[in-house]
């Protein structure tokens, strides 16, 4: 298969610019360092949830939900070299599972703070099952074939909700009953702040697990398989198993992200998980910097901020209402498309690649000045 | 039995379009080792050009010619402006860039034309001839068969019998050697993109009137079906793409006729997965040892 052939690194030893450099060597305990980062991020989030107005809280919660999906995708595509255009469909799996669980709980009159975590775990489990099926198929496919199959998944899964509309209620989708914040937090606790806490906690947990995974034996195996399958096999790595593991991990986070989105919106419908969402996720990951969790953060922020910005931009222009509506709906898509192309042509490392190059240049100059 | 005949003819007519679109994918794959995921969006853009020209002049045929010209032009522009500069070190890169093009083209179409379905005209009636109370092919189906047959034979003639075709094959097969022998490899690549995109535009013109109408996303499912057709035939084989297209058309027609039209997307996915898992090289590929 020529696609795999083309993936071999160039013979003259030049580093492929699309692949991030090796992880920097850091001292100390990896787990403790990651825990510290997560603790700081959690404190910052809590602080921001009090400082920001409710709508911004909601937006930040949406960023957190997208971040789950983009972080998983960047591990799969950036570190393991498997391109998935089907993550929108995996998010839909998680979202519909959470809808079923929450509806079942509220129909039976069960209440309690533990319901939401149970539903989220169920969503992750369902997505893991779906992801394992797709992943087993994906492990046998390369390059454009894999992209084609996952593209088919992205197109087909939203269509299934219409086919079986007895279960999924067609285009209208389902509502997701979510309980109000616990009374212990006080009677006037803003709902949006509670949403941010829930989404933020789940996302930080997922990121912590992912960050540790990336730095573990499995992370090294992912990268080895990405760089050269033959060499990885020779080093005793089970290539297909590693690829399935990467896909399942990535699917789990995508399912969590979709479930969080459903909880935030309190509804699910196939329109929210179209092919465009899958492409958006991929784009966010590429623009942020493939294979970098920090890049996934940039990507998730962009996913929420860009439609907002284009809304503000179209309000500045004086247009007829119809034209304004067309422009507003499509401007983010156009900007995303152009940015994606330009980033791929000019800066394959993405935003985070540029930032870390900048950081290295600054620290090198600083060191040179001191010596 | 009547129904079976009807579904078979309908499937062949649909399959002819998939065959043309799959052929476009195969052309680019052979020339540049890129699966052009933007093919559907580029074809829809050409169909919108046809819509504008037809609306301005009132003539279907002027619009048809405009679509073909626009298709050729889009292909050349995409190659010259974007694809040429993509780093092919990783097979992911061209796919990602093509997906960026999809978003861009669909967004521009949405801005200019809005995202409502627009009716697409046909030059011939879509009412089937009836033979003994049995509805058979419509004049439009015959037009589809004729158009696809002309394109397939023309491509076969170009590649097998003309000097340009020989150069294009040489440029794809051994770029370095061809360049040494005086072939303009870059030009041949652009020509390949233009031809493929022109064929894609033709397929879009043929298929869109038989579906819901003109829409920026009109070709999404057609693209998936045509990709399946190309994979069924083996991405490398033009005759395989034609046969694959007909096979996919028939399968989809039977599924939608006997099991319900909602199930066709699922049938595409199942067919694609089945072929890739059982014969990843396609039905026409020689059995080859797998790498790794």
Interface residues (C-beta under 8 A of the other chain):
Chain A: X1 X2 X3 X4 X5 X6 X7 X9 X10 X16 X17 X18 X19 X77 X81 X83 X85 X137 X140 X141 X142 X143 X144 X145 X147 X148 X149 X151 X152 X153 X155 X156 X159 X160 X162 X163 X229 X230 X233 X239 X275 X276 X279 X282 X283 X286 X322 X326 X327 X329 X330 X331 X332 X333 X334 X336 X337 X338 X339 X340 X341 X344 X345 X348
Chain B: X29 X33 X34 X35 X37 X82 X85 X86 X87 X88 X89 X90 X91 X92 X93 X95 X96 X97 X99 X100 X101 X102 X103 X104 X105 X106 X107 X108 X110 X111 X114 X115 X217 X220 X221 X223 X224 X227 X228 X231 X235 X260 X262 X263 X265 X266 X268 X269 X272 X273 X276 X277 X280 X290 X291 X292
